[in-house]
Amino acid sequence: NKKGRKKINLRSNQIKISSSLICRAESSPSENEAPSVSINAKDDSTAVGTPPKVVESEIIPRPPLKVAAALALVGSLESTYLAVQKLSGGDVVCPVGGCQTALNSSYAELFGLPLSLYGAVAYFIVAFLAFSGSNINPEESKELESKYKKSRVLFFLSTCGLAGVSSYLLYVLAVKLGGVECVYCLTSASISFALFSIGFSGLTPKETVNASPPAISLFFVTMLSLSLVLGLGADNVDDGDEPEFLSYETPRIEAVSTQYSRELAKYLKESGAKMYGAFWCSHCLDQKEEFGKDTELPYVECFPEGWQKGAEIAKVCADTKVKGFPTWVINGKTFEGDKTLEELAKESGFKTQTPFESPSSESSSSIPDFLE
């Protein structure tokens, strides 16, 4: 009949529609109405062509920035302590020999200020960057995610500068200063490299590729700049301020000794204590002024034949591994730098009924260096 032929024609026409569509004909509620046809997009799983793309969201690194901030703050405090001691003319507390030698060298100053002062500022800036980044939650919005990314990259680049400084100073300790041991220098270098590791771990692979060129450039530019400024400056000091050869001369002591200082010097000598020094060393002269003249100090001269650049230290001093002047060896313990009479009495176990009395106040050593 006619209705049947219409339905067949309708279905044949629907089959001719593109294979990307699915045609469904539903029976009409009444015989007088044409069947309803719904055309839907074919399911992607049955479509012929390229497979659907899977969009993977990049994982945002979350380095321990608060730990980094704490480490940088420790580095800033350590550098501040060294800068204060340098500016005030005081000696730092050092568990092993070599600290004072490194801190008193010409490599420890930059433009007339302690290098540790610049280090304190640099560490504080890195601590601020790390702490600021740790308070950003990148999951809250795209804007904060972008800000967090910039914070991580900036922190990483700042640690590259610190690593460059520490690398050059380690070279100075090992080569220029003859392998002198400096606990503060090694601690600062360890903090710098730890911060660099944290910064590097906070980069995505794409960020690592993009940040590597400026990071490497910053590292080597920092090392080169320090070698030019500090290295050439130190060489000029060595070449310009010291004559080619210094003949040995016995330093003149002006301070008047006291009964207490003479007894202490005699006790130190009898107990086997030694004071290793050099005739041209100003700190050695200050130490002798602390006792005054006419005292029997157990002094050992490390350059009895005179001094010139490259001169070898006396064998007795080399065997004791003297790295700086003066160096005290008391009861098997090594102490670097000039000490007060009270400190020497305490370390040696000196006891006496004689009341303590310092040498004559006319001694130049009674005036602190930073007031001169």
C-alpha positions in Angstrom: 0.0 0.0 0.0 0.9 3.7 -0.2 1.8 4.2 3.4 4.2 1.3 3.4 6.0 2.5 0.2 6.4 6.0 1.9 8.1 4.5 4.9 10.4 2.4 2.8 11.4 5.5 0.7 12.0 7.5 3.8 14.3 4.8 5.3 16.3 4.5 2.0 16.8 8.2 1.9 18.1 8.2 5.5 20.6 5.5 4.8 22.2 7.7 2.2 23.1 10.3 4.8 26.8 10.6 5.6 28.4 7.8 7.6 29.2 10.2 10.4 25.5 10.4 11.3 23.1 7.9 12.8 19.5 8.0 11.7 16.7 6.8 13.9 13.1 6.6 12.8 10.5 6.2 15.5 7.0 5.1 15.0 4.5 7.9 15.1 1.8 7.9 17.7 -0.9 7.8 15.0 -1.2 6.4 11.6 -1.8 9.8 9.9 1.6 11.3 11.1 4.9 10.7 9.5 7.4 8.9 11.7 9.8 11.2 13.6 13.4 11.1 12.6 16.3 12.2 14.9 19.8 12.6 13.5 22.6 12.4 16.0 26.4 12.7 15.6 28.0 9.3 15.3 29.9 8.2 18.4 33.6 9.0 18.3 34.5 5.4 19.1 33.1 4.3 15.8 34.3 7.2 13.7 36.8 6.4 11.0 39.9 8.7 11.1 42.5 9.9 13.7 42.1 8.8 17.3 40.9 11.4 19.8 43.7 13.5 21.4 44.4 13.0 25.1 45.3 16.3 26.8 47.6 15.7 29.7 47.8 18.5 32.3 51.4 19.3 33.3 52.3 18.5 36.9 53.3 21.6 38.8 56.5 21.0 40.8 56.3 21.8 44.5 59.9 22.2 45.8 60.4 22.7 49.5 60.7 26.5 49.3 60.1 27.0 53.1 63.1 24.7 53.8 65.1 26.7 51.2 64.1 30.0 53.0 65.3 28.6 56.3 68.6 27.6 54.8 69.1 30.9 53.2 68.3 32.7 56.4 71.0 30.6 58.2 73.5 31.6 55.5 72.5 35.3 56.0 73.0 35.1 59.7 76.4 33.4 59.4 77.6 36.0 56.9 76.3 38.8 59.1 78.3 37.4 62.0 81.5 37.3 59.9 80.9 40.8 58.6 80.4 42.2 62.1 83.6 40.5 63.4 85.5 41.8 60.4 84.3 45.4 60.8 84.9 45.4 64.5 88.4 43.8 64.3 87.4 40.9 66.4 88.3 37.2 65.9 85.7 34.6 65.0 85.2 31.5 67.0 86.8 28.7 64.9 86.9 25.0 65.9 89.7 24.3 63.5 92.6 26.4 62.2 92.3 28.5 59.1 89.2 30.6 59.6 91.0 33.7 60.6 93.6 33.3 57.8 90.8 33.2 55.2 88.9 36.1 56.7 92.0 38.3 57.0 93.1 37.6 53.4 92.8 40.2 50.7 90.2 37.9 49.0 87.8 38.6 51.9 87.2 42.2 50.9 85.3 43.8 48.0 85.4 47.6 47.4 86.6 48.2 51.0 83.8 46.2 52.6 83.8 42.6 53.9 82.8 40.1 51.2 80.6 38.4 53.9 78.5 41.6 54.1 77.5 41.2 50.4 76.9 37.5 51.1 74.5 38.4 54.0 72.4 40.6 51.6 72.4 38.0 48.9 71.3 35.2 51.2 68.5 37.4 52.6 67.2 38.1 49.1 67.2 34.4 48.2 65.4 33.7 51.5 62.8 36.4 50.6 62.2 34.9 47.2 61.8 31.4 48.5 59.4 32.4 51.3 57.3 34.5 48.9 57.0 31.6 46.5 56.1 29.2 49.3 53.0 31.2 50.1 51.5 31.0 46.5 48.9 28.3 45.8 49.1 27.6 42.0 45.9 25.5 42.1 43.6 28.4 42.9 43.8 30.1 39.6 45.7 30.4 36.3 47.0 33.8 37.4 48.5 32.3 40.6 49.9 29.4 38.6 51.7 31.7 36.3 53.0 33.8 39.3 54.2 30.6 41.0 56.1 29.5 37.9 57.9 32.9 37.7 58.7 32.6 41.4 60.3 29.2 41.0 62.4 30.2 38.0 63.6 33.4 39.6 64.5 31.5 42.8 66.5 29.0 40.7 68.4 31.7 38.9 69.3 33.4 42.2 70.8 30.2 43.5 72.9 29.9 40.4 74.6 33.2 41.4 75.2 31.9 44.9 76.7 28.7 43.5 79.0 30.7 41.3 80.3 32.7 44.2 80.9 29.6 46.3 82.6 27.8 43.5 85.1 30.6 43.1 85.8 30.9 46.8 86.4 27.2 47.1 89.0 27.6 44.4 90.6 30.4 46.4 90.7 28.3 49.5 92.2 25.3 47.7 94.7 27.1 45.4 95.3 30.7 46.4 95.4 30.1 50.2 97.1 26.7 50.0 94.2 24.5 51.1 93.4 26.4 54.3 90.5 25.0 56.3 87.7 27.4 57.0 84.5 26.0 58.5 82.5 29.1 57.8 83.5 29.1 54.1 82.7 25.4 53.7 79.4 25.8 55.5 78.4 28.7 53.3 79.3 26.7 50.2 77.2 23.7 51.4 74.2 26.0 51.9 74.6 27.5 48.4 74.8 24.2 46.7 71.8 22.9 48.7 69.7 25.9 47.6 70.8 25.3 44.0 69.6 21.7 44.2 66.2 22.7 45.6 65.8 25.4 42.9 66.7 22.9 40.1 64.3 20.3 41.5 61.5 22.9 41.2 61.6 23.2 37.4 59.6 21.3 34.9 61.4 19.7 31.9 60.3 22.6 29.7 61.3 25.2 32.3 64.7 23.5 32.6 65.4 23.8 28.9 64.3 27.5 28.9 66.2 28.5 32.1 69.4 26.6 31.4 71.1 29.2 29.1 70.6 32.2 31.5 71.5 30.0 34.5 74.8 28.8 33.0 75.6 32.3 31.8 74.9 33.7 35.3 77.1 31.0 36.9 80.2 31.7 34.8 79.7 35.5 34.7 79.7 35.5 38.5 82.8 33.4 38.7 84.6 35.5 36.1 83.6 38.8 37.7 84.9 37.7 41.1 88.2 36.4 39.6 88.7 39.8 38.0 87.7 42.0 40.9 89.0 39.9 43.8 91.9 38.1 42.1 93.5 41.1 40.5 92.9 43.2 43.6 94.7 40.6 45.7 97.6 40.3 43.3 98.0 44.1 43.4 98.0 44.1 47.2 100.7 41.4 47.2 102.8 43.1 44.5 102.4 46.7 45.6 102.3 46.7 49.4 105.1 44.3 50.2 108.7 44.7 49.2 110.5 41.9 47.3 112.4 40.7 50.4 112.0 41.3 54.1 115.0 40.7 56.3 114.3 39.2 59.7 114.0 41.8 62.4 113.1 41.3 66.0 109.9 43.3 66.7 110.1 46.0 69.3 107.8 45.6 72.2 106.7 48.8 74.0 104.2 47.6 76.6 105.5 47.2 80.1 104.9 43.6 81.5 103.3 42.9 84.8 104.0 40.2 87.4 100.9 38.3 86.2 101.9 38.4 82.5 105.5 37.2 83.3 104.2 34.3 85.5 101.8 33.3 82.8 104.4 33.4 80.0 106.8 31.3 82.2 104.1 28.8 82.9 103.2 28.5 79.2 106.8 27.8 78.4 107.3 25.2 81.1 104.0 23.4 80.2 105.2 22.9 76.6 102.8 25.5 75.0 104.0 27.1 71.7 103.2 30.3 69.9 104.0 30.1 66.2 104.2 33.5 64.4 106.0 35.6 61.8 108.1 38.7 62.5 106.1 40.7 59.9 102.7 39.7 61.3 100.8 42.6 63.0 98.6 40.2 65.1 101.7 38.5 66.4 103.1 41.8 67.5 99.7 42.6 69.2 100.0 39.2 71.0 103.5 40.0 72.3 102.3 43.5 73.4 99.6 41.7 75.4 102.3 40.2 77.6 104.7 43.1 77.5 108.5 43.2 77.2 110.9 41.1 79.3 108.6 38.0 79.3 109.7 34.5 78.4 107.2 33.7 75.7 107.4 30.2 74.1 107.6 31.9 70.7 108.6 30.0 67.5 109.5 32.1 64.4 108.2 30.6 61.1 110.4 32.7 58.8 113.7 33.0 60.6 115.6 33.6 57.3 113.4 36.5 56.2 110.3 36.6 54.0 109.6 37.0 50.3 106.8 35.9 48.1 106.8 32.2 47.7 109.2 31.6 50.7 108.8 28.3 52.4 107.6 28.2 56.0 110.0 26.8 58.6 109.8 23.0 58.9 108.8 23.1 62.6 105.8 25.3 61.6 105.0 23.1 58.6 105.0 20.0 60.7 102.6 21.6 63.1 100.4 22.5 60.1 100.4 26.2 60.9 98.0 28.0 58.5 97.8 31.5 60.1 99.6 33.7 62.6 99.7 33.7 65.5 98.9 30.0 66.2 98.9 28.7 69.7 99.3 25.0 70.6 98.3 24.4 74.2 97.8 21.0 75.8 97.5 19.5 72.3 94.9 21.9 71.2 95.4 24.5 68.4 94.1 28.0 68.7 94.4 30.6 65.9 94.6 34.3 66.4 95.9 36.5 69.2 94.3 35.7 72.6 93.8 37.7 75.8 95.8 36.7 78.9 92.6 35.4 80.5 91.9 33.1 77.6 95.4 31.7 77.6 95.3 31.2 81.4 92.0 29.3 81.1 93.1 27.1 78.2 96.5 26.2 79.9 95.1 25.7 83.4 97.3 28.5 84.8 96.7 29.3 88.5 98.3 32.0 90.6 97.8 34.1 93.7 99.1 37.1 91.9 96.2 39.4 91.0 95.5 40.0 87.4 97.0 43.1 86.0 97.3 43.9 82.3 100.4 45.5 80.8 100.9 49.2 80.7 98.0 51.1 79.1 100.5 52.9 76.9 100.7 49.8 74.8 99.3 50.3 71.3 97.5 47.0 71.6 95.2 48.4 74.3 93.5 50.5 71.6 91.0 48.5 69.5 91.9 48.3 65.8 88.6 49.8 64.7 89.2 53.0 66.8 92.6 53.6 65.2 
